[in-house]
Amino acid sequence: MSKAVMVIGDGPVGRTVARQSIARGDAVRVVTRSGTGPQGAERRAVDAADPAALRAAMTGVQTVFDCLHPRRYTARAWRRELPAADRAVRAEARRTGATVVYPESLYAFGPQTGPVDAAMPRRPTTALGRIRADLIDARLGSGQPVAIVVAADFYGPYVRDAHAGERMVRAVTGGQALRVIGDPDAPHSFTYVPDLAAAMIAAADRGGGRGRLLLAPSTTTTQRELAATLAAAAGADEPVVRGMSTGLLRAAGAVSAQARALASTVYLFDRPAVLAPPADGGRPTPITRGAAATIDWWREIDAQAAAGTDPATARGR
């Protein structure tokens, strides 16, 4: 049966969840500050931290996919924006009985010596990680029907501002040397965003229960191998991949809050950062297929730009 769902956010995860939900016949409402969203969805301009606006937007909704991301990648922005919006969404979901499903990162778990799984203690060592851990604790401790799906670094269509996003794709398809953070050959998990979206929708379908922490199907490879796979999908030569000096990144953090936040996550790249397989046995899309879809999407974006159409609505935000 089709459901009425609301997606908060129109970034890579929100847009992909919305598109998959539309494809299966759900009535989809996308809320963002700017009112963007994919075709086939009802689009509303809503600040998720505004309880009154949120109440109107959530009317009749059975599931909320909360894919909100702050405007800036800094601990200050995260503290200012995320907890208030999170409380507002949960409060309204409590009133209506809606299930809330969230994507989540590895930040809350801190440095690990083995694969991260859902039962592992969360021991964050950075400001970003502590914010994420506090959000997880509040969600799981709310007593509400919520599901949190943990993913690794993203790749795939709509992924732009990620380690395997535009910077990597443009370098490997343009025949340029690629600089990556940390050790290019350290085992590293990547999550194909359509796999994360499908896992979130499946979690919503299961419904009920209290707080659940789940894992998205992810592929463990290395940054060098992923870059080579993307190059092969594009018909390009295997790229030259070198590690970026973490000292330089930390130095940049002295004058840039965003660089400082990024530098704090180096532990995810200078040693293995691996996400365990999901307990339900879900398997990731083969990385060669995911890489091919990623390259196809970027070619579509370039074709739109060449035709003079604005590709922003196809990219998501």
C-alpha positions as CSV (number, residue, x, y, z in Angstrom):
1,M,0.0,0.0,0.0
2,S,1.2,3.5,-0.7
3,K,2.0,5.8,2.2
4,A,2.2,9.5,2.8
5,V,5.8,10.4,3.6
6,M,7.6,13.5,4.2
7,V,11.3,14.0,3.4
8,I,13.2,16.8,5.1
9,G,16.1,17.9,2.9
10,D,16.9,17.8,-0.7
11,G,20.6,16.8,-0.6
12,P,21.9,13.4,-2.0
13,V,20.1,11.3,0.6
14,G,16.8,13.3,0.8
15,R,16.5,13.5,-3.0
16,T,17.2,9.8,-3.5
17,V,14.8,8.8,-0.8
18,A,12.1,11.0,-2.3
19,R,12.7,9.6,-5.8
20,Q,12.6,6.0,-4.7
21,S,9.4,6.7,-2.7
22,I,7.8,8.3,-5.7
23,A,8.8,5.4,-7.9
24,R,7.0,2.9,-5.6
25,G,3.8,5.0,-5.5
26,D,4.1,6.8,-2.2
27,A,2.6,10.3,-1.8
28,V,5.8,12.3,-1.1
29,R,6.1,15.8,0.4
30,V,9.6,17.3,0.4
31,V,10.3,20.2,2.8
32,T,13.4,22.4,2.5
33,R,14.1,26.0,3.5
34,S,14.0,26.9,-0.2
35,G,11.2,24.7,-1.4
36,T,13.2,22.5,-3.7
37,G,12.6,18.9,-4.5
38,P,12.3,16.3,-7.3
39,Q,9.5,16.2,-9.9
40,G,6.5,14.2,-8.6
41,A,6.8,15.4,-5.1
42,E,4.8,18.1,-3.3
43,R,7.4,20.8,-2.4
44,R,7.1,23.1,0.5
45,A,9.4,25.8,1.9
46,V,9.6,25.0,5.6
47,D,12.2,25.6,8.3
48,A,12.3,22.2,10.2
49,A,13.1,24.1,13.4
50,D,9.8,26.1,13.2
51,P,7.2,24.0,15.2
52,A,4.2,25.8,13.7
53,A,5.4,25.4,10.1
54,L,6.4,21.8,10.7
55,R,3.0,20.9,12.2
56,A,1.2,22.1,9.0
57,A,3.7,20.2,6.8
58,M,3.4,16.9,8.7
59,T,-0.3,16.7,8.6
60,G,-1.4,13.3,7.4
61,V,2.2,12.0,7.1
62,Q,2.9,8.4,8.3
63,T,6.7,8.4,7.9
64,V,9.3,11.2,8.1
65,F,12.7,10.8,6.5
66,D,14.8,13.4,8.3
67,C,17.7,14.1,6.0
68,L,18.4,17.6,7.2
69,H,22.0,18.8,6.9
70,P,23.3,22.2,8.2
71,R,24.3,25.0,5.9
72,R,27.9,24.8,6.9
73,Y,30.4,22.0,7.8
74,T,31.4,23.3,11.2
75,A,30.7,22.2,14.8
76,R,29.2,25.7,15.5
77,A,26.7,25.4,12.7
78,W,25.8,21.8,13.7
79,R,25.2,22.8,17.3
80,R,23.1,25.8,16.3
81,E,20.9,24.0,13.8
82,L,20.6,20.3,14.4
83,P,19.4,19.7,18.0
84,A,16.6,22.3,17.8
85,A,15.3,20.9,14.5
86,D,15.7,17.4,15.8
87,R,13.5,18.1,18.8
88,A,10.9,19.9,16.7
89,V,10.6,16.9,14.3
90,R,10.4,14.4,17.2
91,A,7.8,16.4,19.0
92,E,5.5,16.6,16.0
93,A,6.1,12.9,15.2
94,R,5.1,12.1,18.8
95,R,1.8,14.0,18.3
96,T,0.9,12.3,15.0
97,G,2.4,8.9,15.7
98,A,4.7,9.1,12.6
99,T,7.8,7.0,12.4
100,V,11.0,9.0,11.9
101,V,14.0,7.6,9.9
102,Y,17.4,9.2,9.9
103,P,20.6,8.7,8.0
104,E,23.7,8.7,10.2
105,S,27.5,8.8,9.8
106,L,30.4,7.1,11.5
107,Y,31.5,10.2,13.4
108,A,29.7,9.3,16.6
109,F,31.7,6.1,17.0
110,G,35.2,7.7,17.1
111,P,38.4,5.9,16.1
112,Q,37.9,2.1,15.9
113,T,40.2,-0.8,15.5
114,G,37.7,-3.0,13.8
115,P,34.5,-2.8,11.7
116,V,31.8,-0.5,13.2
117,D,28.6,-2.3,14.0
118,A,25.3,-1.1,15.6
119,A,26.1,-2.6,19.0
120,M,29.5,-0.9,19.3
121,P,29.9,1.7,22.1
122,R,30.0,5.3,20.8
123,R,33.2,7.0,21.9
124,P,33.5,10.2,19.9
125,T,36.7,12.1,20.1
126,T,35.8,15.2,18.1
127,A,33.3,18.0,18.4
128,L,31.4,16.8,15.3
129,G,31.4,13.3,16.7
130,R,30.0,14.4,20.0
131,I,27.2,16.3,18.3
132,R,26.2,13.2,16.3
133,A,26.4,11.0,19.4
134,D,24.2,13.3,21.3
135,L,21.6,13.3,18.5
136,I,21.7,9.5,18.4
137,D,21.2,9.2,22.2
138,A,18.3,11.6,22.1
139,R,16.6,9.8,19.3
140,L,17.1,6.3,20.7
141,G,16.1,7.5,24.2
142,S,12.9,9.2,23.0
143,G,10.7,6.1,23.3
144,Q,9.3,6.9,19.9
145,P,9.3,4.7,16.7
146,V,12.6,5.9,15.2
147,A,15.2,4.2,13.0
148,I,18.7,5.4,12.4
149,V,20.6,3.9,9.4
150,V,24.4,4.3,9.7
151,A,26.3,4.8,6.4
152,A,29.9,5.3,5.5
153,D,31.3,7.9,3.1
154,F,28.9,8.5,0.2
155,Y,29.3,8.0,-3.5
156,G,26.8,7.9,-6.3
157,P,24.4,10.3,-8.2
158,Y,23.7,13.6,-6.5
159,V,26.8,13.3,-4.4
160,R,28.9,16.5,-4.7
161,D,30.5,17.7,-1.5
162,A,31.9,14.4,-0.3
163,H,35.4,12.7,-0.5
164,A,34.1,10.6,-3.4
165,G,32.1,13.4,-4.9
166,E,32.7,16.0,-7.5
167,R,36.4,16.6,-6.7
168,M,37.3,12.9,-7.1
169,V,35.1,12.4,-10.2
170,R,36.4,15.5,-12.0
171,A,40.0,14.5,-11.3
172,V,39.8,10.9,-12.5
173,T,37.7,11.7,-15.6
174,G,39.9,14.7,-16.5
175,G,43.2,12.8,-16.3
176,Q,44.4,14.8,-13.3
177,A,46.3,13.5,-10.2
178,L,44.0,13.1,-7.2
179,R,45.0,14.1,-3.7
180,V,43.0,12.4,-1.0
181,I,43.0,12.8,2.8
182,G,45.0,10.2,4.7
183,D,46.3,6.9,3.3
184,P,45.0,6.1,-0.2
185,D,45.5,2.4,0.5
186,A,43.8,2.1,3.9
187,P,40.6,-0.1,3.9
188,H,37.7,2.3,3.7
189,S,34.0,1.7,3.4
190,F,31.8,3.6,1.0
191,T,28.0,3.7,0.8
192,Y,26.2,4.0,-2.5
193,V,23.5,6.5,-1.7
194,P,20.7,4.6,-3.5
195,D,21.5,1.6,-1.1
196,L,21.2,3.9,1.9
197,A,17.9,5.3,0.7
198,A,16.5,1.8,0.1
199,A,17.6,0.7,3.6
200,M,15.9,3.7,5.1
201,I,12.7,3.0,3.2
202,A,12.8,-0.7,4.3
203,A,13.3,0.5,7.9
204,A,10.2,2.7,7.6
205,D,8.2,-0.2,6.2
206,R,9.1,-2.4,9.2
207,G,7.8,0.4,11.4
208,G,6.8,0.0,15.0
209,G,9.2,-0.7,17.9
210,R,11.3,1.9,19.7
211,G,14.6,3.2,18.6
212,R,16.6,1.1,16.2
213,L,20.2,1.6,15.0
214,L,20.8,-0.1,11.7
215,L,23.6,-0.3,9.1
216,A,23.4,0.5,5.4
217,P,25.0,-2.0,3.0
218,S,28.4,-0.7,2.1
219,T,31.4,-1.7,0.1
220,T,34.9,-1.8,1.7
221,T,37.6,-0.9,-0.8
222,T,40.3,1.9,-0.7
223,Q,40.2,5.5,-1.9
224,R,42.7,4.5,-4.6
225,E,40.6,1.6,-5.8
226,L,37.4,3.6,-5.9
227,A,39.1,6.3,-8.0
228,A,40.4,3.6,-10.4
229,T,36.9,2.1,-10.6
230,L,35.4,5.5,-11.4
231,A,38.0,6.0,-14.1
232,A,37.3,2.7,-15.7
233,A,33.6,3.4,-15.7
234,A,34.4,6.7,-17.6
235,G,36.9,5.0,-20.0
236,A,39.7,7.1,-18.5
237,D,43.3,6.0,-17.6
238,E,43.9,4.8,-14.1
239,P,44.5,7.9,-12.0
240,V,47.5,8.9,-10.0
241,V,46.4,9.0,-6.4
242,R,48.5,10.5,-3.6
243,G,47.8,11.2,0.0
244,M,47.3,14.8,1.2
245,S,49.5,16.1,4.0
246,T,47.4,16.1,7.2
247,G,49.7,18.6,8.7
248,L,48.8,21.0,5.9
249,L,45.1,20.4,6.5
250,R,45.5,21.1,10.2
251,A,47.4,24.2,9.5
252,A,44.5,25.4,7.3
253,G,42.3,24.8,10.3
254,A,44.0,27.6,12.1
255,V,42.2,30.1,9.8
256,S,39.2,28.1,8.6
257,A,36.5,26.6,10.8
258,Q,35.5,24.3,8.0
259,A,39.1,23.1,7.4
260,R,39.4,22.6,11.2
261,A,36.3,20.4,11.2
262,L,37.6,18.4,8.3
263,A,41.0,18.0,9.9
264,S,39.3,16.5,13.0
265,T,38.1,13.6,10.8
266,V,41.5,12.5,9.5
267,Y,41.3,9.4,11.8
268,L,38.8,8.0,9.3
269,F,41.3,8.1,6.5
270,D,44.8,7.5,7.8
271,R,43.8,4.0,9.1
272,P,41.0,1.5,8.3
273,A,37.5,2.8,8.6
274,V,35.2,-0.1,7.9
275,L,31.4,-0.5,8.3
276,A,30.2,-4.0,9.2
277,P,27.6,-5.8,7.0
278,P,24.0,-5.1,8.1
279,A,22.4,-7.6,10.3
280,D,19.5,-8.2,7.9
281,G,22.0,-9.5,5.2
282,G,21.5,-6.7,2.8
283,R,24.1,-6.5,0.1
284,P,25.5,-3.3,-1.5
285,T,25.2,-2.6,-5.2
286,P,28.4,-3.9,-6.9
287,I,30.8,-1.0,-7.0
288,T,31.4,-1.3,-10.7
289,R,27.6,-0.8,-11.3
290,G,27.5,2.1,-8.8
291,A,30.5,3.8,-10.4
292,A,28.9,3.5,-13.8
293,A,25.7,5.1,-12.6
294,T,27.7,7.9,-10.9
295,I,29.6,8.6,-14.2
296,D,26.4,8.5,-16.1
297,W,24.8,11.1,-13.8
298,W,27.7,13.5,-14.1
299,R,27.6,13.2,-17.9
300,E,23.9,14.1,-17.7
301,I,24.8,17.1,-15.6
302,D,27.5,18.2,-18.1
303,A,25.1,17.8,-21.0
304,Q,22.5,20.0,-19.3
305,A,25.1,22.6,-18.6
306,A,26.2,22.5,-22.2
307,A,22.6,23.0,-23.3
308,G,22.3,26.0,-21.2
309,T,19.8,24.5,-18.7
310,D,20.4,24.9,-15.0
311,P,21.6,21.6,-13.6
312,A,21.1,22.6,-9.9
313,T,17.6,21.0,-9.8
314,A,19.1,17.7,-11.0
315,R,22.0,17.9,-8.5
316,G,20.0,18.3,-5.3
317,R,21.4,20.5,-2.5
